[in-house]
Amino acid sequence: MELNHVRRGTGEPLLLVHGLGGSWRTWRPVLELLAAEREVIAIDLPGHGGTPPLSGETSVDTLADAVGSFLERNDLEGVDVVGNSMGGRLVLELARRGEVGATVALDPGGFWKGWERYFFYATLAPSIRLVRLLQPVMGRLMDSAVGRTLLLAQLSARPWELPADVALEEMRTFADSPSFDELLRRLAFGPGQEGTDSTPGPVVIGWGRKDRVTLPRQAKRALKRFPDARLYWFEGCGHYPHWDAPEEATQLILACTGETAVTTQ
């Protein structure tokens, strides 16, 4: 399967991996900023955006296999990667497998335990049902700061400030993803993210202090499983720091990837 993707800019390649229910368009707040310095490749995962779903099981493992095959087919082995949410978990898995270079994982999943699993599922499952129900009026809702605040408070610390077109696209891809429900169940109740003490490139894990999806307390567990990683806190940001603080997120990504990468404590 060839993954739908877009390319922007020139220079050393950088792969962007979106989260559950998203598409390459989730990166629009930072896409051109990154493309000013790098060749950016932003993909649609199977069952998301313009990429059809996998024919069998859809899980973190099979999605990672699909991304790994995409890298091989496009001569991108060892590419620097950035992921958010489920995409953050995927890039950590690819780093664990030794298939990518410098890795930036923003608010990655896979580090919850106990009641946090039920919290994750119980907050997102009714949210996606509501998002699907509201599709006929979603355009008007996303044009309103109040509507964005009501529907995107789980993802952003300041949803009223988000561009209406970015918010609308995310709500539409959430509703349209045929893989959302299966992945949500597997993410919530399946195995957690495995770790490693050896990766081909540096690993930086960024976390929003106001994340309401992958709770900030999970960052310590992520560091235990990736002991060589560095942790960066986004103050005042939610689950999507590339939305809440696009300039800061861009600076972190560029500083921690590329030939002159400097890990940030």
C-alpha positions as CSV (number, residue, x, y, z in Angstrom):
1,M,0.0,0.0,0.0
2,E,1.3,3.5,-0.9
3,L,0.5,6.0,1.7
4,N,-1.1,9.3,0.6
5,H,1.3,12.1,1.4
6,V,2.4,15.6,0.6
7,R,5.9,17.0,0.2
8,R,6.9,20.6,1.0
9,G,10.2,22.4,0.9
10,T,13.8,21.2,0.2
11,G,16.7,20.0,2.2
12,E,17.1,17.1,4.5
13,P,13.9,15.0,4.7
14,L,11.6,15.0,7.7
15,L,8.6,12.7,8.1
16,L,5.5,13.9,10.0
17,V,3.1,11.3,11.4
18,H,-0.4,12.4,12.6
19,G,-2.5,10.9,15.4
20,L,-5.7,8.8,15.7
21,G,-8.3,10.0,13.3
22,G,-6.2,12.8,11.8
23,S,-4.5,13.3,8.5
24,W,-1.5,15.1,7.1
25,R,-3.5,18.3,7.4
26,T,-3.2,18.3,11.2
27,W,0.3,19.6,10.7
28,R,-0.8,22.7,8.7
29,P,0.1,25.1,11.6
30,V,3.7,24.1,11.4
31,L,4.1,22.7,7.9
32,E,5.3,25.8,6.1
33,L,7.5,26.8,9.0
34,L,9.3,23.4,8.9
35,A,9.4,23.4,5.1
36,A,11.4,26.6,5.2
37,E,14.3,24.5,6.5
38,R,13.6,20.9,5.5
39,E,11.9,18.7,2.9
40,V,8.8,17.8,4.8
41,I,6.9,14.6,4.0
42,A,3.5,14.4,5.8
43,I,1.6,11.1,5.4
44,D,-1.9,9.8,5.9
45,L,-1.8,6.6,7.8
46,P,-3.9,3.6,6.6
47,G,-7.5,4.2,7.3
48,H,-7.0,8.0,7.6
49,G,-7.3,10.9,5.1
50,G,-6.6,9.8,1.6
51,T,-5.1,6.4,2.4
52,P,-7.4,3.3,2.4
53,P,-7.6,1.1,5.5
54,L,-5.5,-2.1,5.9
55,S,-7.1,-5.3,4.8
56,G,-6.6,-7.1,8.1
57,E,-5.8,-6.1,11.6
58,T,-5.2,-2.4,12.3
59,S,-3.0,-1.8,15.3
60,V,0.2,0.1,16.3
61,D,2.2,-2.8,15.0
62,T,0.5,-3.0,11.5
63,L,0.6,0.8,11.1
64,A,4.3,0.8,12.0
65,D,4.8,-2.0,9.4
66,A,3.0,0.1,6.8
67,V,5.1,3.2,7.6
68,G,8.3,1.2,7.5
69,S,7.4,-0.2,4.1
70,F,6.7,3.4,2.9
71,L,10.1,4.4,4.0
72,E,11.7,1.5,2.2
73,R,9.9,2.1,-1.0
74,N,10.7,5.8,-1.0
75,D,14.4,5.5,0.0
76,L,13.7,7.2,3.3
77,E,15.2,4.6,5.7
78,G,16.8,6.4,8.6
79,V,14.7,9.6,8.1
80,D,14.2,12.0,11.0
81,V,10.6,11.7,12.2
82,V,8.0,13.6,14.2
83,G,4.7,12.2,15.5
84,N,1.9,13.4,17.7
85,S,-0.4,11.3,19.9
86,M,-0.8,7.9,18.3
87,G,1.7,9.2,15.7
88,G,4.1,9.9,18.6
89,R,3.8,6.3,19.7
90,L,4.4,5.2,16.1
91,V,7.6,7.1,15.7
92,L,8.8,5.8,19.1
93,E,8.1,2.3,17.8
94,L,10.0,2.9,14.6
95,A,12.9,4.3,16.6
96,R,12.7,1.2,18.8
97,R,12.9,-1.0,15.7
98,G,15.9,1.0,14.5
99,E,14.2,2.2,11.3
100,V,14.4,6.0,11.7
101,G,16.9,8.7,12.7
102,A,16.3,11.5,15.1
103,T,12.8,11.2,16.7
104,V,10.5,13.8,18.2
105,A,7.4,12.3,19.9
106,L,4.8,14.9,20.9
107,D,2.4,13.7,23.7
108,P,2.7,10.0,22.7
109,G,0.2,7.3,23.6
110,G,0.9,3.9,25.0
111,F,2.1,4.9,28.5
112,W,-1.1,4.8,30.5
113,K,-2.0,2.2,33.1
114,G,-4.9,1.2,35.3
115,W,-7.8,3.6,35.4
116,E,-6.0,5.9,32.8
117,R,-6.9,3.3,30.1
118,Y,-10.6,3.6,30.9
119,F,-10.3,7.4,31.2
120,F,-8.7,7.6,27.7
121,Y,-11.4,5.4,26.2
122,A,-14.3,6.8,28.1
123,T,-13.5,10.4,27.0
124,L,-12.8,9.7,23.4
125,A,-15.5,7.1,22.5
126,P,-18.4,9.4,23.3
127,S,-16.5,12.4,21.7
128,I,-16.2,10.6,18.3
129,R,-19.9,9.6,18.4
130,L,-20.8,13.3,18.9
131,V,-18.4,14.4,16.2
132,R,-20.1,12.0,13.7
133,L,-23.6,13.1,14.7
134,L,-22.7,16.8,14.3
135,Q,-21.1,16.5,10.8
136,P,-24.1,18.2,9.0
137,V,-23.5,21.4,11.1
138,M,-19.8,21.0,11.7
139,G,-18.8,23.9,9.4
140,R,-20.9,26.4,11.4
141,L,-19.7,25.0,14.7
142,M,-16.0,25.4,13.7
143,D,-16.6,28.9,12.4
144,S,-17.5,29.8,16.0
145,A,-15.0,30.2,18.8
146,V,-17.6,28.7,21.2
147,G,-18.1,25.7,18.9
148,R,-14.3,25.1,18.7
149,T,-14.0,25.4,22.4
150,L,-16.7,22.9,23.1
151,L,-15.5,20.2,20.7
152,L,-11.7,20.6,20.8
153,A,-11.0,21.2,24.5
154,Q,-9.6,17.7,24.7
155,L,-6.9,18.4,22.1
156,S,-6.0,22.1,22.6
157,A,-5.5,24.3,25.6
158,R,-6.8,27.3,23.6
159,P,-9.2,25.9,21.0
160,W,-10.9,29.2,20.5
161,E,-7.7,30.6,19.0
162,L,-7.4,27.8,16.4
163,P,-8.0,28.5,12.7
164,A,-11.5,27.4,11.8
165,D,-10.3,25.6,8.6
166,V,-7.7,23.5,10.6
167,A,-10.3,22.6,13.2
168,L,-13.0,21.7,10.6
169,E,-10.6,19.4,8.7
170,E,-9.7,17.6,11.9
171,M,-13.3,17.0,12.9
172,R,-14.1,15.7,9.4
173,T,-11.2,13.3,9.3
174,F,-12.1,12.0,12.7
175,A,-15.6,11.2,11.6
176,D,-14.5,9.8,8.2
177,S,-11.8,7.4,9.5
178,P,-12.9,3.8,9.0
179,S,-10.1,2.6,11.4
180,F,-10.9,5.0,14.3
181,D,-13.0,2.6,16.5
182,E,-10.7,-0.4,16.1
183,L,-7.6,1.6,16.9
184,L,-9.2,3.4,19.8
185,R,-10.0,0.0,21.4
186,R,-6.6,-1.4,20.8
187,L,-4.8,1.7,22.0
188,A,-6.9,1.8,25.2
189,F,-6.8,-1.9,26.1
190,G,-4.0,-3.4,24.1
191,P,-0.3,-3.7,25.0
192,G,1.5,-0.5,26.0
193,Q,4.5,0.9,24.1
194,E,7.7,-1.2,24.4
195,G,10.9,0.6,25.2
196,T,14.6,0.3,24.4
197,D,17.8,1.8,25.7
198,S,19.3,2.0,22.2
199,T,18.0,3.9,19.2
200,P,19.8,5.0,16.0
201,G,19.3,8.7,16.7
202,P,18.4,11.0,19.5
203,V,14.9,10.8,21.0
204,V,13.1,13.8,22.3
205,I,9.6,13.5,24.0
206,G,7.6,16.7,24.1
207,W,4.6,16.9,26.4
208,G,1.9,19.5,27.0
209,R,1.5,20.4,30.6
210,K,-2.3,20.7,30.1
211,D,-2.7,17.5,28.1
212,R,-6.2,16.0,28.8
213,V,-5.7,12.9,26.6
214,T,-2.3,11.5,27.5
215,L,-1.9,12.8,31.0
216,P,1.4,14.6,31.8
217,R,2.1,12.0,34.6
218,Q,2.7,9.5,31.9
219,A,5.9,11.3,30.8
220,K,7.9,9.7,33.6
221,R,6.9,6.2,32.3
222,A,7.9,7.2,28.8
223,L,11.4,8.1,30.0
224,K,11.7,4.9,31.9
225,R,11.1,2.9,28.7
226,F,13.3,5.2,26.6
227,P,16.0,6.1,29.2
228,D,18.2,7.9,26.7
229,A,15.4,10.2,25.6
230,R,15.1,13.8,26.7
231,L,11.9,15.4,27.9
232,Y,10.6,18.8,26.8
233,W,7.6,20.4,28.5
234,F,5.3,22.7,26.6
235,E,3.9,25.1,29.2
236,G,0.3,26.0,28.7
237,C,-0.2,23.5,25.9
238,G,-2.6,20.6,25.5
239,H,-2.5,17.4,23.5
240,Y,-1.6,19.1,20.3
241,P,1.4,21.4,21.0
242,H,1.9,22.0,17.3
243,W,-1.5,23.7,17.4
244,D,-1.1,25.6,20.7
245,A,2.5,26.7,20.2
246,P,3.4,26.3,16.5
247,E,6.5,28.4,16.6
248,E,7.8,26.7,19.8
249,A,7.1,23.3,18.3
250,T,8.9,24.2,15.1
251,Q,11.9,25.3,17.0
252,L,12.0,22.1,19.1
253,I,11.7,19.9,16.0
254,L,14.4,21.7,14.0
255,A,16.7,21.8,17.0
256,C,16.4,18.1,17.7
257,T,16.5,16.8,14.2
258,G,18.9,17.2,11.2
259,E,22.6,17.1,11.0
260,T,23.1,19.8,13.7
261,A,20.5,18.3,16.1
262,V,20.9,19.4,19.7
263,T,18.9,17.5,22.2
264,T,16.9,19.7,24.5
265,Q,16.6,19.0,28.3
